[in-house]
Amino acid sequence: MKVLGLVASPRRAGNSELLVKEMLASLPADIEKQMIRLTDLDIKQCKACYACLPAEKKCVIKDDLDFLIDRIRAADALIIASPCYFLGSHTSIKIIGDRLISVMGDSRKFSGKKCVTVVTYGIGGWEGYAREAVNNFARFLHLDVVGDLLVNAAIPGEALAEDIKTAAQELAKRLIDPTGGDKSSSGRLTCGECGSSLLQISESGHVRCVMCGTTGQLQFVSGQFIIRYTYPEPPRFSPEGMIEHGRLLGSYKERYIAKRKELAQLCKPYNDYDWWVYPTGSCRKGLEEKGT
């Protein structure tokens, strides 16, 4: 068995790195262990060119994305850790996540791999949506998220408190036995499909998960609130759901190709509006003029 740890933090010996190492070290010695620091990789921003569609095509950007995807594909299970930056995950999670359209149709090559996630945050109550962002990053890679951990630790080394280490070790065990460990929701109402706590609730009690699109109805039963869910088919993060999403994006690409001359005429007048400003000595204006 091979377990891959992904660290979405530039800080050496920071809490994200320490927790991944603690979790890997707690696994049996015969398990092969590897780690990748996402911020060490050269992964460029998505250009929204849709050259990777349809599914059998690869991303045309030449950087380290293939290296990362190949290592994920070769692993049997993963640990993904990120610090919380301004209520969200580290930037590397978002940049890489934006590029995952190129693997949307490869669900069969990734699905079934167990994954656990860890998010560290500094100020109490400021964890924001970082947990959801990291879990969705894993799901867009078609990974099976079997557990996650939120850790309040700001200063490097604080995550090595004994109670946190114990929780991390218990979480790591789920990579081997997903049925083990405490899976309670701490009394919070979360999405019944993806576990997200980001729920939109209307005045009528209608509930919608903004992450996976699952809907439901808020009800008060036996002295407590519950949500009766209606589950989408196929689920958004299932292999079938990802394939369907890829087909939808592909149809947008075809529609654009069919209408691009008409759309170009609509956009043409706006090309004369030149209000861009640039830092002194910047080469960006030249790049804009070249259309790159």
CORMONOR-V363460 format. One record per pair of residues at least 4 apart in sequence whose ideal C-beta (glycine too) atoms are under 8 Angstrom apart, sorted by the first residue. I is the first residue (numbers start at 0). J is the second residue. D is the distance in Angstrom with one decimal. If there is no record, write none. Layout:
i=I j=J d=D
i=I j=J d=D
This chain:
i=0 j=29 d=7.8
i=0 j=30 d=4.9
i=0 j=31 d=7.0
i=0 j=75 d=4.9
i=0 j=76 d=7.1
i=0 j=175 d=7.8
i=1 j=30 d=7.3
i=1 j=31 d=4.3
i=1 j=32 d=7.7
i=1 j=33 d=6.9
i=1 j=73 d=6.7
i=1 j=74 d=5.1
i=1 j=75 d=5.1
i=1 j=76 d=7.8
i=2 j=23 d=6.4
i=2 j=26 d=6.3
i=2 j=30 d=5.7
i=2 j=31 d=7.2
i=2 j=32 d=5.6
i=2 j=33 d=7.6
i=2 j=74 d=6.5
i=2 j=75 d=6.8
i=2 j=76 d=4.9
i=2 j=77 d=7.0
i=2 j=78 d=6.7
i=2 j=174 d=6.2
i=3 j=33 d=5.1
i=3 j=34 d=7.3
i=3 j=35 d=6.9
i=3 j=70 d=6.0
i=3 j=71 d=6.6
i=3 j=73 d=7.9
i=3 j=74 d=3.8
i=3 j=76 d=7.6
i=3 j=77 d=5.0
i=3 j=78 d=7.4
i=4 j=19 d=4.0
i=4 j=20 d=7.6
i=4 j=22 d=7.3
i=4 j=23 d=5.7
i=4 j=32 d=7.2
i=4 j=33 d=7.1
i=4 j=34 d=4.3
i=4 j=35 d=7.3
i=4 j=77 d=7.4
i=4 j=78 d=4.5
i=4 j=79 d=7.9
i=4 j=80 d=7.2
i=5 j=19 d=7.8
i=5 j=34 d=7.6
i=5 j=35 d=5.5
i=5 j=37 d=5.9
i=5 j=77 d=6.5
i=5 j=78 d=7.0
i=5 j=79 d=4.7
i=5 j=80 d=7.1
i=6 j=15 d=5.3
i=6 j=16 d=5.0
i=6 j=19 d=5.5
i=6 j=34 d=6.4
i=6 j=35 d=7.1
i=6 j=36 d=4.9
i=6 j=37 d=6.6
i=6 j=80 d=5.6
i=7 j=15 d=6.7
i=7 j=37 d=4.7
i=7 j=38 d=7.1
i=7 j=79 d=7.1
i=7 j=80 d=6.7
i=7 j=81 d=3.8
i=7 j=82 d=7.5
i=7 j=88 d=6.5
i=7 j=89 d=4.3
i=7 j=91 d=4.8
i=7 j=92 d=5.1
i=7 j=133 d=7.6
i=8 j=13 d=5.1
i=8 j=15 d=4.2
i=8 j=16 d=6.4
i=8 j=36 d=7.5
i=8 j=38 d=6.8
i=8 j=80 d=7.3
i=8 j=81 d=6.6
i=8 j=82 d=5.1
i=8 j=89 d=5.9
i=9 j=36 d=7.6
i=9 j=38 d=4.2
i=10 j=15 d=7.6
i=10 j=16 d=7.3
i=10 j=82 d=7.5
i=10 j=155 d=6.7
i=11 j=16 d=7.1
i=12 j=16 d=6.0
i=12 j=17 d=6.5
i=12 j=155 d=6.0
i=12 j=156 d=7.8
i=13 j=17 d=6.9
i=13 j=82 d=6.8
i=13 j=119 d=8.0
i=13 j=155 d=5.0
i=14 j=18 d=6.2
i=14 j=82 d=6.8
i=14 j=119 d=4.4
i=14 j=150 d=6.9
i=14 j=152 d=4.8
i=14 j=155 d=6.0
i=14 j=156 d=7.5
i=14 j=157 d=6.5
i=14 j=158 d=3.8
i=15 j=19 d=6.6
i=15 j=80 d=4.0
i=15 j=81 d=6.1
i=15 j=82 d=5.4
i=15 j=117 d=6.8
i=15 j=119 d=5.7
i=16 j=20 d=6.3
i=16 j=36 d=7.6
i=16 j=80 d=7.4
i=17 j=21 d=6.2
i=17 j=155 d=7.5
i=17 j=156 d=7.1
i=17 j=158 d=5.5
i=17 j=159 d=6.0
i=18 j=22 d=6.3
i=18 j=80 d=5.7
i=18 j=117 d=5.1
i=18 j=119 d=7.1
i=18 j=148 d=7.9
i=18 j=150 d=6.8
i=18 j=158 d=5.3
i=18 j=163 d=7.6
i=18 j=167 d=5.3
i=19 j=23 d=6.3
i=19 j=34 d=6.3
i=19 j=78 d=5.3
i=19 j=80 d=4.9
i=19 j=117 d=7.2
i=20 j=24 d=6.0
i=20 j=34 d=7.6
i=21 j=25 d=6.4
i=21 j=159 d=7.3
i=21 j=164 d=5.6
i=21 j=167 d=5.2
i=21 j=168 d=7.0
i=22 j=26 d=7.2
i=22 j=78 d=5.4
i=22 j=115 d=7.6
i=22 j=117 d=7.7
i=22 j=167 d=5.1
i=22 j=168 d=6.8
i=22 j=170 d=6.7
i=22 j=171 d=3.9
i=23 j=32 d=4.6
i=23 j=34 d=7.3
i=23 j=78 d=7.0
i=23 j=171 d=7.4
i=25 j=167 d=7.4
i=25 j=168 d=4.2
i=25 j=171 d=5.1
i=25 j=172 d=7.7
i=26 j=30 d=4.8
i=26 j=32 d=7.1
i=26 j=171 d=5.8
i=26 j=174 d=7.2
i=26 j=175 d=7.2
i=27 j=175 d=7.8
i=33 j=70 d=7.0
i=33 j=74 d=7.4
i=35 j=39 d=7.5
i=35 j=40 d=7.2
i=35 j=67 d=6.7
i=35 j=70 d=6.3
i=36 j=40 d=7.7
i=37 j=42 d=7.7
i=37 j=67 d=7.7
i=37 j=89 d=7.7
i=37 j=91 d=4.1
i=37 j=92 d=7.4
i=37 j=95 d=6.5
i=38 j=89 d=7.5
i=38 j=91 d=5.2
i=40 j=62 d=7.7
i=40 j=63 d=4.1
i=40 j=64 d=8.0
i=40 j=66 d=7.1
i=40 j=67 d=6.1
i=40 j=91 d=7.8
i=41 j=62 d=4.8
i=41 j=63 d=4.8
i=42 j=62 d=5.4
i=42 j=63 d=5.5
i=42 j=64 d=5.4
i=42 j=67 d=7.2
i=42 j=91 d=7.5
i=42 j=94 d=6.0
i=42 j=95 d=5.6
i=42 j=98 d=6.8
i=43 j=60 d=5.4
i=43 j=62 d=5.1
i=43 j=94 d=8.0
i=44 j=94 d=5.9
i=44 j=97 d=6.8
i=45 j=60 d=8.0
i=45 j=94 d=7.9
i=45 j=97 d=4.0
i=45 j=98 d=5.1
i=45 j=100 d=7.4
i=46 j=60 d=7.1
i=48 j=59 d=7.2
i=49 j=100 d=7.7
i=49 j=248 d=6.8
i=49 j=249 d=8.0
i=49 j=251 d=7.7
i=49 j=252 d=4.5
i=49 j=255 d=8.0
i=50 j=56 d=6.6
i=50 j=58 d=7.2
i=50 j=59 d=4.6
i=51 j=56 d=5.3
i=51 j=57 d=6.3
i=51 j=58 d=4.7
i=51 j=59 d=7.3
i=51 j=100 d=5.7
i=51 j=101 d=3.9
i=52 j=56 d=6.5
i=52 j=100 d=7.1
i=52 j=245 d=6.8
i=52 j=248 d=5.9
i=52 j=249 d=4.7
i=52 j=252 d=5.4
i=53 j=104 d=7.5
i=53 j=245 d=7.4
i=53 j=249 d=5.2
i=54 j=103 d=6.5
i=54 j=104 d=2.6
i=54 j=105 d=7.5
i=54 j=242 d=7.3
i=54 j=245 d=5.3
i=54 j=249 d=7.9
i=55 j=104 d=7.1
i=56 j=101 d=7.9
i=57 j=65 d=7.8
i=57 j=101 d=6.1
i=58 j=64 d=6.3
i=58 j=98 d=6.3
i=58 j=101 d=3.9
i=60 j=64 d=7.0
i=60 j=98 d=7.5
i=63 j=67 d=6.1
i=64 j=68 d=6.1
i=64 j=95 d=7.3
i=64 j=98 d=5.6
i=64 j=101 d=7.5
i=65 j=69 d=6.0
i=66 j=70 d=6.6
i=67 j=71 d=6.4
i=67 j=95 d=7.1
i=68 j=72 d=6.1
i=68 j=102 d=6.1
i=69 j=73 d=6.3
i=70 j=74 d=6.5
i=71 j=77 d=6.7
i=71 j=109 d=6.9
i=71 j=112 d=7.8
i=71 j=140 d=6.3
i=72 j=108 d=5.7
i=72 j=109 d=6.6
i=74 j=112 d=6.6
i=75 j=112 d=6.4
i=75 j=113 d=7.8
i=76 j=112 d=5.9
i=76 j=113 d=4.4
i=76 j=114 d=6.7
i=76 j=174 d=4.2
i=77 j=112 d=6.4
i=77 j=113 d=7.6
i=77 j=114 d=4.5
i=77 j=115 d=7.8
i=77 j=137 d=7.3
i=77 j=142 d=6.1
i=78 j=114 d=7.4
i=78 j=115 d=5.6
i=78 j=116 d=7.6
i=78 j=117 d=7.1
i=78 j=171 d=7.1
i=78 j=174 d=7.5
i=79 j=114 d=6.5
i=79 j=115 d=7.7
i=79 j=116 d=4.8
i=79 j=117 d=7.4
i=79 j=133 d=5.9
i=79 j=136 d=6.9
i=79 j=137 d=5.7
i=80 j=116 d=7.1
i=80 j=117 d=4.2
i=80 j=118 d=7.4
i=80 j=119 d=7.4
i=81 j=88 d=4.5
i=81 j=89 d=4.8
i=81 j=91 d=7.9
i=81 j=92 d=5.6
i=81 j=116 d=7.9
i=81 j=117 d=7.6
i=81 j=118 d=5.7
i=81 j=119 d=7.8
i=81 j=129 d=6.6
i=81 j=132 d=7.8
i=81 j=133 d=5.1
i=82 j=88 d=8.0
i=82 j=89 d=5.8
i=82 j=118 d=7.4
i=82 j=119 d=5.0
i=82 j=120 d=7.1
i=82 j=129 d=7.9
i=83 j=87 d=6.9
i=83 j=88 d=6.9
i=83 j=118 d=5.8
i=83 j=119 d=6.7
i=83 j=120 d=3.7
i=83 j=121 d=7.3
i=83 j=125 d=7.0
i=83 j=126 d=5.6
i=83 j=127 d=6.1
i=83 j=129 d=3.9
i=84 j=88 d=7.1
i=84 j=89 d=5.6
i=84 j=90 d=7.1
i=84 j=129 d=7.8
i=85 j=127 d=7.5
i=86 j=125 d=6.4
i=86 j=126 d=7.6
i=86 j=127 d=2.7
i=86 j=128 d=6.4
i=86 j=129 d=7.0
i=87 j=93 d=7.6
i=87 j=127 d=5.8
i=87 j=128 d=5.8
i=87 j=129 d=5.5
i=87 j=132 d=5.6
i=88 j=92 d=4.1
i=88 j=93 d=6.9
i=88 j=118 d=7.0
i=88 j=129 d=4.7
i=88 j=132 d=4.0
i=88 j=133 d=5.1
i=88 j=136 d=7.3
i=90 j=94 d=6.0
i=91 j=95 d=6.1
i=92 j=96 d=5.9
i=92 j=132 d=6.0
i=92 j=133 d=6.1
i=92 j=136 d=5.1
i=93 j=97 d=6.4
i=93 j=132 d=7.3
i=94 j=98 d=7.3
i=95 j=99 d=7.1
i=95 j=136 d=7.3
i=96 j=135 d=7.5
i=96 j=136 d=4.8
i=96 j=139 d=6.1
i=99 j=103 d=6.7
i=99 j=136 d=8.0
i=99 j=139 d=4.7
i=99 j=140 d=6.5
i=100 j=245 d=7.3
i=100 j=248 d=6.7
i=102 j=109 d=7.3
i=102 j=140 d=7.0
i=102 j=141 d=7.8
i=103 j=139 d=7.8
i=103 j=241 d=5.1
i=103 j=242 d=7.3
i=103 j=244 d=6.4
i=103 j=245 d=4.2
i=103 j=248 d=7.9
i=104 j=241 d=7.5
i=104 j=242 d=6.0
i=104 j=245 d=5.2
i=105 j=109 d=6.3
i=105 j=141 d=7.3
i=106 j=110 d=5.1
i=106 j=141 d=4.4
i=106 j=238 d=3.4
i=106 j=241 d=5.1
i=106 j=242 d=6.5
i=107 j=238 d=6.4
i=108 j=141 d=7.9
i=109 j=140 d=5.7
i=109 j=141 d=3.7
i=109 j=142 d=6.4
i=110 j=141 d=4.6
i=110 j=142 d=7.9
i=110 j=143 d=7.1
i=110 j=238 d=5.2
i=111 j=143 d=6.4
i=112 j=141 d=7.8
i=112 j=142 d=5.2
i=112 j=143 d=6.5
i=113 j=142 d=7.5
i=113 j=143 d=5.4
i=113 j=145 d=5.1
i=113 j=173 d=7.0
i=113 j=174 d=4.9
i=113 j=177 d=5.9
i=114 j=137 d=4.8
i=114 j=140 d=8.0
i=114 j=142 d=3.9
i=114 j=143 d=6.3
i=114 j=144 d=5.2
i=114 j=145 d=6.9
i=114 j=174 d=7.8
i=115 j=144 d=7.2
i=115 j=145 d=6.2
i=115 j=146 d=4.7
i=115 j=147 d=6.5
i=115 j=148 d=7.4
i=115 j=170 d=5.0
i=115 j=171 d=6.8
i=115 j=173 d=5.8
i=115 j=174 d=6.2
i=116 j=130 d=7.4
i=116 j=133 d=4.7
i=116 j=134 d=5.6
i=116 j=137 d=6.1
i=116 j=144 d=6.5
i=116 j=146 d=7.9
i=116 j=147 d=4.4
i=116 j=148 d=7.4
i=117 j=147 d=7.1
i=117 j=148 d=4.8
i=117 j=150 d=6.5
i=117 j=167 d=7.0
i=117 j=170 d=7.4
i=118 j=126 d=6.7
i=118 j=129 d=4.7
i=118 j=130 d=5.0
i=118 j=133 d=5.7
i=118 j=147 d=7.3
i=118 j=148 d=7.4
i=118 j=149 d=5.5
i=118 j=150 d=7.0
i=119 j=150 d=4.6
i=119 j=151 d=7.8
i=119 j=152 d=5.2
i=119 j=158 d=6.0
i=120 j=125 d=5.9
i=120 j=126 d=4.4
i=120 j=127 d=7.7
i=120 j=129 d=6.5
i=120 j=149 d=7.0
i=120 j=150 d=7.4
i=120 j=151 d=6.1
i=120 j=152 d=7.9
i=120 j=153 d=7.7
i=121 j=125 d=7.0
i=121 j=151 d=7.5
i=121 j=152 d=7.4
i=121 j=153 d=3.1
i=122 j=153 d=7.1
i=123 j=151 d=5.9
i=126 j=130 d=6.5
i=126 j=149 d=5.7
i=126 j=151 d=7.9
i=128 j=132 d=5.6
i=128 j=197 d=6.1
i=129 j=133 d=6.4
i=130 j=134 d=6.2
i=130 j=147 d=6.0
i=130 j=149 d=5.8
i=130 j=196 d=7.5
i=131 j=135 d=6.1
i=131 j=195 d=5.0
i=131 j=196 d=7.0
i=131 j=197 d=5.5
i=131 j=210 d=5.8
i=132 j=136 d=6.5
i=133 j=137 d=6.8
i=133 j=147 d=7.6
i=134 j=138 d=6.4
i=134 j=144 d=5.4
i=134 j=147 d=6.1
i=134 j=193 d=7.3
i=134 j=194 d=7.1
i=134 j=195 d=7.4
i=135 j=139 d=6.2
i=135 j=193 d=7.8
i=135 j=195 d=8.0
i=135 j=210 d=5.8
i=135 j=236 d=7.9
i=136 j=140 d=6.9
i=137 j=142 d=4.4
i=137 j=144 d=5.2
i=138 j=142 d=6.6
i=138 j=144 d=6.4
i=138 j=193 d=7.0
i=138 j=236 d=4.1
i=139 j=236 d=7.5
i=139 j=241 d=7.6
i=141 j=236 d=8.0
i=141 j=238 d=6.3
i=141 j=241 d=6.6
i=143 j=177 d=7.7
i=144 j=194 d=7.6
i=145 j=173 d=4.6
i=145 j=174 d=7.3
i=145 j=177 d=4.2
i=146 j=170 d=5.1
i=146 j=173 d=4.6
i=146 j=177 d=7.8
i=146 j=180 d=6.3
i=146 j=182 d=7.2
i=147 j=170 d=7.6
i=147 j=194 d=7.9
i=148 j=166 d=5.9
i=148 j=167 d=6.4
i=148 j=170 d=5.2
i=150 j=158 d=5.5
i=150 j=163 d=5.7
i=150 j=166 d=7.9
i=150 j=167 d=8.0
i=152 j=157 d=3.8
i=152 j=158 d=4.1
i=152 j=160 d=7.6
i=152 j=163 d=6.8
i=153 j=157 d=6.5
i=158 j=163 d=5.4
i=158 j=167 d=8.0
i=159 j=163 d=7.0
i=159 j=164 d=6.1
i=160 j=164 d=6.9
i=161 j=165 d=6.3
i=162 j=166 d=6.5
i=163 j=167 d=6.3
i=164 j=168 d=6.3
i=165 j=169 d=6.4
i=166 j=170 d=6.4
i=167 j=171 d=6.4
i=168 j=172 d=6.9
i=169 j=173 d=7.8
i=169 j=179 d=7.8
i=169 j=180 d=5.1
i=169 j=181 d=7.5
i=170 j=180 d=6.8
i=172 j=176 d=6.0
i=172 j=179 d=5.5
i=172 j=180 d=6.3
i=173 j=177 d=5.1
i=173 j=179 d=6.1
i=173 j=180 d=5.3
i=184 j=188 d=7.8
i=184 j=189 d=5.4
i=184 j=194 d=7.9
i=187 j=196 d=6.1
i=188 j=196 d=7.8
i=188 j=198 d=6.8
i=188 j=224 d=6.4
i=188 j=225 d=7.6
i=188 j=226 d=5.8
i=189 j=194 d=5.2
i=189 j=195 d=6.3
i=189 j=196 d=5.1
i=189 j=198 d=7.6
i=190 j=194 d=5.9
i=190 j=195 d=4.4
i=190 j=196 d=7.7
i=190 j=198 d=6.5
i=190 j=208 d=4.0
i=190 j=210 d=6.9
i=190 j=211 d=6.3
i=190 j=213 d=5.5
i=190 j=228 d=7.8
i=191 j=213 d=6.6
i=191 j=215 d=7.1
i=191 j=226 d=6.8
i=191 j=228 d=4.2
i=191 j=230 d=7.3
i=192 j=208 d=6.7
i=192 j=211 d=5.1
i=192 j=213 d=4.2
i=192 j=228 d=7.0
i=192 j=230 d=5.8
i=192 j=231 d=7.5
i=192 j=234 d=5.9
i=192 j=235 d=8.0
i=193 j=208 d=6.5
i=193 j=210 d=5.6
i=193 j=211 d=4.2
i=193 j=213 d=7.1
i=193 j=235 d=7.8
i=193 j=236 d=6.3
i=195 j=208 d=5.3
i=195 j=209 d=7.4
i=195 j=210 d=4.2
i=195 j=211 d=6.7
i=197 j=208 d=6.9
i=197 j=209 d=5.0
i=197 j=210 d=5.9
i=198 j=206 d=5.4
i=198 j=207 d=7.0
i=198 j=208 d=5.8
i=198 j=209 d=7.4
i=198 j=226 d=7.9
i=199 j=206 d=7.0
i=199 j=207 d=4.6
i=199 j=208 d=7.9
i=199 j=209 d=5.9
i=200 j=204 d=6.9
i=200 j=205 d=7.3
i=200 j=206 d=5.4
i=200 j=217 d=6.0
i=201 j=205 d=4.3
i=201 j=206 d=7.9
i=204 j=216 d=5.7
i=204 j=217 d=4.0
i=204 j=218 d=7.2
i=205 j=214 d=7.0
i=205 j=215 d=7.8
i=205 j=216 d=6.3
i=205 j=217 d=7.7
i=206 j=214 d=6.5
i=206 j=215 d=4.3
i=206 j=216 d=6.5
i=206 j=217 d=5.5
i=206 j=226 d=5.3
i=206 j=228 d=7.9
i=207 j=212 d=7.1
i=207 j=213 d=7.5
i=207 j=214 d=5.1
i=207 j=215 d=7.9
i=208 j=212 d=6.3
i=208 j=213 d=4.5
i=208 j=214 d=7.6
i=211 j=231 d=7.5
i=211 j=234 d=6.7
i=211 j=235 d=4.5
i=211 j=236 d=6.0
i=212 j=231 d=5.7
i=212 j=235 d=5.4
i=213 j=228 d=5.8
i=213 j=229 d=7.4
i=213 j=230 d=5.9
i=213 j=231 d=6.0
i=213 j=234 d=7.8
i=214 j=228 d=7.3
i=214 j=229 d=5.4
i=214 j=231 d=7.9
i=215 j=226 d=4.4
i=215 j=227 d=5.5
i=215 j=228 d=4.0
i=215 j=229 d=6.1
i=216 j=226 d=6.9
i=216 j=227 d=5.0
i=217 j=224 d=6.1
i=217 j=225 d=7.7
i=217 j=226 d=5.7
i=218 j=224 d=7.1
i=218 j=225 d=5.5
i=218 j=226 d=7.3
i=218 j=227 d=5.9
i=219 j=223 d=7.2
i=219 j=224 d=5.7
i=219 j=225 d=7.9
i=220 j=224 d=7.9
i=220 j=225 d=5.3
i=230 j=234 d=6.7
i=231 j=235 d=6.5
i=231 j=240 d=7.7
i=233 j=237 d=4.9
i=233 j=239 d=3.8
i=233 j=240 d=4.4
i=233 j=243 d=6.5
i=234 j=239 d=7.9
i=234 j=240 d=5.3
i=235 j=240 d=4.6
i=235 j=241 d=8.0
i=235 j=244 d=7.4
i=236 j=240 d=6.0
i=236 j=241 d=7.1
i=237 j=241 d=7.0
i=238 j=242 d=6.3
i=239 j=243 d=6.3
i=240 j=244 d=6.4
i=241 j=245 d=6.5
i=242 j=246 d=6.6
i=243 j=247 d=6.5
i=244 j=248 d=6.5
i=245 j=249 d=6.2
i=246 j=250 d=6.6
i=247 j=251 d=6.9
i=248 j=252 d=6.6
i=249 j=253 d=6.5
i=250 j=254 d=6.3
i=251 j=255 d=6.4
i=252 j=256 d=6.5
i=253 j=257 d=6.4
i=254 j=258 d=6.2
i=255 j=259 d=5.8
i=255 j=262 d=7.2
i=258 j=262 d=5.3
i=259 j=263 d=6.0
i=260 j=264 d=6.9
i=261 j=265 d=6.9
i=262 j=266 d=6.2
i=263 j=267 d=6.3
i=266 j=270 d=7.0
i=275 j=284 d=6.9
i=275 j=287 d=6.6
i=277 j=281 d=4.2
i=277 j=283 d=5.2
i=277 j=284 d=5.1
i=278 j=283 d=7.8
i=282 j=286 d=6.3
i=283 j=287 d=6.3
i=284 j=288 d=6.4
i=285 j=289 d=6.4
i=286 j=291 d=5.0
